[in-house]
Every structure is written in C-alpha cells, then in structure tokens.
Amino acid sequence: MATPAMIGRVHDAALLELMVARLPGQVAGGKPYAVLDPDTLLNAHTLDAALRAAGAAVAATDAVIAGEVENAFCSIRPPGHHAQRAHAMGFCFFNNVAIAARHALTVHGMTRIAIVDFDVHHGNGTQEAFQDDPRVLMVSFFQHPFYPFSAVAELGEAHNNMINQPLPAYTGGDVVRRLVKEVWLPALHAHQPQMLFISAGFDAHREDDIGQMGLVEDDYAWITRQLMAVARQHAGGRIVSCLEGGYNLSALGRSVAAHLKALAQLD
C-alpha cells in the first residue's frame, strides 16, 4: 500500500484525510456510499483499493529501476490521471502515475522522465502535477471537447513540457499513428527520458461507448512498440504502465492483451 508520504508528494494531506473521514459507516446515516464528486463515490473498500493501486505503481517503479524486470504493467483500479492535488474526480482518487513518477524523481534521483497518456480523456491531474517541471515531459492525445473539459488555453502552449493533442470525436488510428510519429516521438527523443510512465487508458477503442474515438487493438500494440523503442534508446528499456480507463470489458481485455504482448515482445 502507498504510504501517506508517497501520496503526499502529489496530493494535499487533506485529500487522504477527507477519504478517511468519508468512509461509509462514518458518514451520517451509515450510508454504503459517500460522494466525493458526481462521478467519484467511496465505499467501504475504496480507500484500500486506491492505496494499493498507487502502491503497485510505486512497487513497479522500484522493481524496474532495480533491474528486476525490464518493464511492468500495473493492472489496477481505481484509475488515477484525473486526480488533482486536492480533489478526487473522474473515478480517480490518487494519481497513480504521478505518484510513481514523483517517486522516481525524489527517491531514485532521476532527472528526466516522460509520461505518455493515451486515454480518451485528458489527464488533467497529471498535467497539474508536472506542468512547468522541466524534468518531466508529458505527451498525450484525447478526445476534445470532452470530459474533463480542459480549456484549450490550458492544454499546452503555455507549458513547454506538455505536448497535448486534442482530437475530434471519431478520430481513427491512422491519424493517431501520424501524430505519434510527427509529434510525440520527436519530443520524446529530444527529452531523452531515463524512464517512461504510461497512463494506459483503453477507452479510445472504437467499441468503448464512454468515448467516440476509433482505435483498435493493433493501434495500441503499435503505440507500445514505438514507446519501447524510445525506452530502449534512452532509458535502458525502463517502462511502467498503469491501467487507466476502458469500460467495454471485451475491448478492454483485448487491448490490454495487445499492450502486454508488445511489452513482453511476444507479438
């Protein structure tokens, strides 16, 4: 489980305190759920799950940096990339990738890392954690306009280390592959990250009804292979990938399998 110190590198202590205070049975009437925001509900097991999700990301980071494994995929929920410093939102309580990345910077002394986010939603919490931190490059694409309705003015030009690519609904894999080649890869190679973190949301799949993008399993496998090539060139292959969105269970399972096969070099 993530410790309060690990959580506190990204989040205000008040967020953890709020979750403890809102645990069901401690709220008025002993209701089984407590509402933190309209999309983000807490039940008796949520805090445990959220701490273990963040802790898994940190443990994976330690294992990869120690050379125990070349890369790692954390099959975790709740997701994390919407969780802001002081607020849980969008199904997210603690920002798993941000906590792991800050652990790599603070505990392991890394000076250049990259965060890649291919969820259908903008990782607004991750951006908040690292915008204007020159040690961290974040590259992402996402459907726009769409939840969390980040203002276009906040998406990139004011923050040189944020390479955001808002895309319209129904964008397919051909467009995404082109932007990865033309935008992501040059920025990643220029940054020369010592480690890569992936916010691996699979809700941009064409079968996932929560969004309206058009990716398929082969697109996720292709993106993963491009990121592995960057990691091999600059980071000794070091990658930690953490599950974010993905709500059609068949499409999610197939997409995760494609991602894992690419990470394990089995495809």
N, C-alpha and C positions, 0 to 999 in steps of 0.2 A: 504493500500500500504506500502511496505517496505520503510523505510526511508534511506537516504544516510548513516546514522550512522550504521544501520543494515547491509547494503550492504558492508560498509567499513570494517566490521570485517573479511570479507573473501576476498574482491576484492579491487584492487587499485582504487582510485578515478578516475583515468584516463579512466577506462573502462566505468563507468557511463557517464563521460564527452564525450567520443567517441560516445556512443549511442545517446546522446542528439544532438551532432554535426552532426550525420549522418541521423537524422530523415528526411524522404522524404519531399521534398519541400525546404530543406536547402542544398541539395547537388546540384552539377552542373547540370543544365538542368531540375531540378524539377522532376527527375525520381521517379516512385512509389516505388522502392525498393533500398536499399543500401546494399552492400555486405560487411559483416564483415569477413567471411571466406567462402570457396567454398560451404559449407553446411548451412551457417547461414546468412540468409537475414533479413533485418529490413524493416518493412513497417510502415505506419503512426500509427498503433495501437500496435506495438510490445513492445515498452518501457512500456506502460501502463500495458499490459498483463504480462510482465516479473516482474514488480514491484508488481503486485497483486499476482502473483504466489509465490514469495518469502515472501510477507506479509502474505499470507494464511498459509504458513508453520510456521511462527513466531506466528501468532494468535492461531494456533492449539497447538503449544508448550505451550503457556501461559495457554490455556484452560485445557490441560491435567495436567500440573503441579498444577494448582489451584484446581484440582479435579472436575471441571465442567463436564468433560467426562473422561472415563477411557482411551480411545484411540481415534484416529482421523485418517481419510483418507482424504488427500487433492487431489481432482480431478482437477488438474492444468496442464496447459501447458502455456509457453514452459517448457520442462523438464530442468534439471539442472546439472546432475552429471559430464558432460564433461567440464563445465565452469571453467576455471582456474583463478588464481589470476588476471592476466592481459589480458586474452583472452576469448572471446566468441568462442565456437566451437561446432560442432556436434549437431546443433539445440538448443544449450543451451546458455543462456545469463548470468544469475546469478545462482549460485549453491544453489538451494532452500534448500536441506537437510543440506548442510554445514552451510548455514546462520542460519537455525533453531537450529542446534546443537551448534553452537558458541553462540547463544542467550541463550541456556540452561546453557552453561558453564559460560558465562560472566555476564549475568543479574541475573540468578537464582542460581548461585554458585554451580552447580553440579560439581562433581569431577571425575565421571566415567560414560561415556556414550558409547553406541555401535551403530554403523551404519552398517546396513545389506543391501547389494546391490545384487539383483538377476536379473538385466537387462542383456541382451545378450552381452552388451558391457562393457568393463572395465570402472569403474568410476574414470578416471584419475584425474579429477578436485577435487573430494572428497579426493582422496589419497594425492594430492599435498597440500590440506588444512591442513591435520591432520597427515601426516606421521611423526613419531617420537614424537608425542604428547602422552605421556603415559596415559592421561585421556581418550583417545578415542581409542576404538578397532573397526577396520573396517574388516568385513568378506564379501567375495564376491565370486561368480563364474561368468564365462563369456566365450564365445567362443574365441578361440585363435588358430592361429593368425587371427586377425580381427580388425576392427576399434576400438579404435584409434591407434592400432599397438604399444601398450606399449611394450618396450623391456622386455624380461623375467627377465633380471637382475634388473629391477626396480620394480618387482611385489611383493617382499615380504621379502626375507631372510635378506636384509639389513635394513628392517624396522620391528621391532619386533611386532608392533601393527597393522600390515597389514597382514591379512590372506586371500590371494588371491588364487583362484583355477582356473587356466586356463584349459579349457576343449576343446577337439576337436569338430569339426562340427559333427552333428548327435548324440550327446550325449543325452540319454533319461533320463526320470525321475527316473529310478531305480538307475542310477549312481549318480544323483544329491542327491537323498534321502540318499544314503550311505555316501556321503561326508558331508552332513549336520549333520548326526548322529556322524560320526567319527572325523570330523574336526571342524565344526562350533560350535556345542553345547558344547564340552569340553572347547573351548576357551572362549565362552560367559559365561559359568558358572564360569570359573576361574576369569574372569574380574569383575563379579558381577555388571553389569551396573545398574545405578539408573534410566536410561531411554533408550529406544530403538528408533532409527530412521530407517526407511526402505526406500531405493530407490527402489520403486516398478515399475520396468520395466517388461512388459509382452511380449517382443519381442523374448524371448526364446521359445515361443509357437511353436509347430510344424507346425501351419498354417501360421505363420508370415514369409513372404518372405524376410524380411530385414536381417534375420539371418538363420542359418541352424541347430538349436537345436530342441529337440523333447519333450518339456514339454507340459502338458495339464492342464486343469483347476484343476483337483484333486491334481496335484503336487503343485500348488500354494496354494491351501487350506491347504494341509498337511504342507508345509513350514510355513505358517502363524500360524497354531496351535502350531508348535514347538517353534516359537518365542514368542507366547503368554505365553507358559508355562515358558519360561525364564523370561519374564517380570513379571509374577505373583510371581515368586520365589524371584526375586531380586529388582524389580522396581515398586512394587505396581500396576502392570499392565500397566504402562505408555508406550505407543507406539504412535509415529506419523509416518504415512506412506504417502509418496508423490509419485504421478504418475511420472514415467519417460517414457520409450519407450513403444511401442505397436502400430503396424501400419496396421494390419489386423483388421478392425473395429469389425467384428463378434467375432474373437478370443479375442480381447481386452475386449469387453463388457462382455463376458462370464467369462474371467479370473478375471476381476475386481469384478464381482458379487461374484465369489467364494471367493476371498480375503476378501470382505466386510462381507459376511456371516460368515466367520471364525472369523473376528474381533468382530462381533456382537454376536458371539456364537449362530448362528442360524442354522449352518449345523450339 
